[in-house]
Amino acid sequence: MRALALACSLNPSTSPSSSHLLAAQVLHEMKELGVDGETVRVADHQVLPGVEKDMGDGDEWPRLRQRVLDADILVLATPIWLGHPSSICQRVLERLDAELSETDGQGRMLTYGKVAAVVVVGNEDGAHKVCADLYQGLNDVGFSLAPGAGTYWVGQAMQGTDYQDLEETPEQVAATTRTLARNAVHLAGLLAKNPYPPSS
């Protein structure tokens, strides 16, 4: 079983990222359950705007899309900006919109049978809203979500401490991350053995 985390920090991987860190912690928990995984910083790639699977010259989404399709579990990680997911995270959802018209021989979206989970970090309120927005978008494009499909950390409002600056992971965050990993892996295993019925 494989997992892919798309870290939607606004910064490329040359800069530290709290959303990347928490996504990596989710993958570490999944590795303990026998799942191979990798974290990709979306800002390192030229993902053009649009809702097609390939937007043409220079678009690097098709390669990222293939990695999504090759994975059993997708972890979408984002910071909160002005109460919303990052613009990069929104772009990922917009590009995933193309999956609505991509189906297998039985009419099922290619994302059916894949599990999604959400990671959110920030220094303002809004983690539950951001999770809800991403849950809906991911489910609309065919992903399944297990109970406890999100983990998050939000610091004190209007303060400068980031998740990556903490001396240790708060136990509640660590416990929530473990639950996310266990439930996502469990659901992915169930769906691998029992695919969704044909849609046509």
Secondary structure, 3 states (H helix, E strand, C coil): CEEEEEECCCCCCCCCCHHHHHHHHHHHHHHCCCCEEEEEEHHHCCCCCCCCCCCCCCCCHHHHHHHHHHCCEEEEEEEEECCEECHHHHHHHHHHHHHHHCECCCCCECCCCCEEEEEEEECCCCHHHHHHHHHHHHHHCCCECCCCCEEEEECCCCCCCCHHHCCCCCHHHHHHHHHHHHHHHHHHHHHHHCCCCCCC
